[in-house]
Amino acid sequence: MVRARQRDIAQAAGVSEATVSRVLNDHPGVSEATRQSVMVALDVLGFERPTYLRRKSVGLVGLILPELTNPIFPAFAQLISTALARRGFIPILCTQTAGGVHEDDYVQQLLDHGVAGMINISGLHADSDSKPGRYFRLRELGMPLVLVNGAIDGLDVPTIANDDVAAIEMAIAHLTELGHVRIGLAAGPDRFIPVIRKLWGFRGAMARHTSLSRAEIDDLIVHELFTVDGGAAAAARLLDRGVTAIAAASDLMALGAVRAVRARGLRVPQDVSVIGYDDSPLIAFSDPPLTTIRQNVTAMSETAVNSLVEIIGGSDSRAKEFTFRPELVVRGSTAPCVVQARERHTPRARGLRAAKVSDERP
Amino acid sequence: MVRARQRDIAQAAGVSEATVSRVLNDHPGVSEATRQSVMVALDVLGFERPTYLRRKSVGLVGLILPELTNPIFPAFAQLISTALARRGFIPILCTQTAGGVHEDDYVQQLLDHGVAGMINISGLHADSDSKPGRYFRLRELGMPLVLVNGAIDGLDVPTIANDDVAAIEMAIAHLTELGHVRIGLAAGPDRFIPVIRKLWGFRGAMARHTSLSRAEIDDLIVHELFTVDGGAAAAARLLDRGVTAIAAASDLMALGAVRAVRARGLRVPQDVSVIGYDDSPLIAFSDPPLTTIRQNVTAMSETAVNSLVEIIGGSDSRAKEFTFRPELVVRGSTAPCVVQARERHTPRARGLRAAKVSDERP
């Protein structure tokens, strides 16, 4: 390796060129942390690692994801893979696709190939309609398992979850502080546990922060798929009901909501506020930059890997839910409510106003 | 399954409820295409598949990716996984991370687990400095292999590549039509084959479309990492050199370039045009919506899988490069050049103008 490159590596790793040379030539007197920094610098800059710096695998771990289209799942995959690699495990990513490989088939393959454990993100355990037996069978086989964003009652495994109730409460508190009352919830399908939790949080927060009745609040909830198109469809239905703000169940749904608002000739956030959920990678670059509720993907990924590695190492697996507090990230898609602007534009609001006007007539 | 759900599935699959019932109960008289549509609808809507609709695996295929942070890689992973599943193969995703599992270690694991073949995207085969021996050894073992976006001279494997030369030519033709002459290239590290091809294309296109000398053109090329920060750093250096437009080697670099332009108080596209490369998922939602060069990820993924499946099925593996033509996607980050605006803002341009003024003095 030429000296120019050693200089680049030293700079990237924040160590001296002499240290880089010692690491590359496997000389003694280098701490494990320094060795790791140099290895990361080699990888980031794209140089090949010396053979001795290759990791010895202590086993395979299956990581099951529902899909890779929503950018929150690649974010989980990247962080969990990195954390597993650091502990010496080789991650096997199993991503499902519509019409593709089924979760149970992936699990069977992972069993056939003797994985040391499995981490399952937003799988069938997040679907309240799915049969929980598959997970109890895995535990009977002694397979170390960690579930992320979902839960199976009575199963002795750690569950890592974002606090969905707190998440929607933060969104509603933010929007009501901006003066919004008619806030629509663009939710995903109502079978999913995170959705059920958000519904619960939405009803509670709306009851506390507004004077709307339970029936009025329920009228502001619509269920569509967790996609851009799903968000657009949900927003269209909510705009018909006279909302001035939309809380979406994912950033993708929020992008769809922004599109639907603009399709009516309205502006985000001047006419309608939109808040997302996830804080997906690159979402800060959206137009407008999306206000959203951040899942603590980094802490969740670290905890999932630590919990799994502990069980693989011999700790008893226990039913324990690690709940992570989300954060409100205020960017440019939410603004103070200007109700008049809404009333001019939505049929329902026009209808309500017309009704009100006629009420005023004696 | 209740009737309401059969109706949803029928609607999503575009078939009758009676057909859905026949598929779910494995009755005869249903075409494979219809069965597939119903299965996709089940998956999209999140219902469980009947056991008989599970796929029988014909083998595992390793899919090696450099990372998942750049959204183009999850896009490839999703499409290739789907195409493999449709052919009965279970994909194993191997994603690298800085300081994580090395490509060679993934390959060894895949060999140990008896995969039927491997698809490698932008791996060490894309790095002109890496040793090609690892790929020749794989072929000596008889392992079916397809390489995407990179190439190894003399290796008897199909290579799937975007036409990088055509891509940069499209970008330069678009920008010069808008009146830009001082166009900067924010390129990735110069070891990578796609970068080397883009450099070649850039020099040729700039020589054809402008009257700049070879030295002046070379002065408009900077190399940084393929990241948002890399793009911002490259753009800062290019703005110092008085560019009015920036062609970035990835959409992530383009987002960084937009950020760097704005950090100088300039606007995109009114003051500086920026064009990306990839057409990553969701990039159309960026601010401004990014003009970019689209990689035909769908066709490339299909071809990679078809080529691999043919080799697994017994066809001879041959050195053949499938090159895919990219497309210019014009959105909102490019606009006609207004040189005066540039000259006011960039030190180099100010220097050039000052020099010109002093030349005019006799």
Interface residues (C-beta under 8 A of the other chain):
Chain A: Q36 M39 V40 D43 V44 L45 G46 F47 E48 R49 R54 R55 S57 L60 E67 L68 T69 P71 F73 P74 A75 A77 Q78 S81 T82 A85 R86 I90 P91 I92 L93 C94 T95 Q96 T97 A98 G99 G100 V101 H102 D104 D105 Y106 Q109 H113 L124 D127 D129 S130 K131 P189 R191 F192 L225 L252 L255 V258 P281 L282 F285 S286 D287 P288 P289
Chain B: Q36 M39 V40 D43 V44 L45 G46 F47 E48 R49 R54 R55 S57 L60 E67 L68 T69 P71 F73 P74 A75 A77 Q78 S81 T82 A85 R86 I90 P91 I92 L93 C94 T95 Q96 T97 A98 G99 G100 V101 H102 D104 D105 Y106 Q109 H113 L124 D127 D129 S130 K131 P189 R191 F192 L225 L252 L255 V258 P281 L282 F285 S286 D287 P288 P289
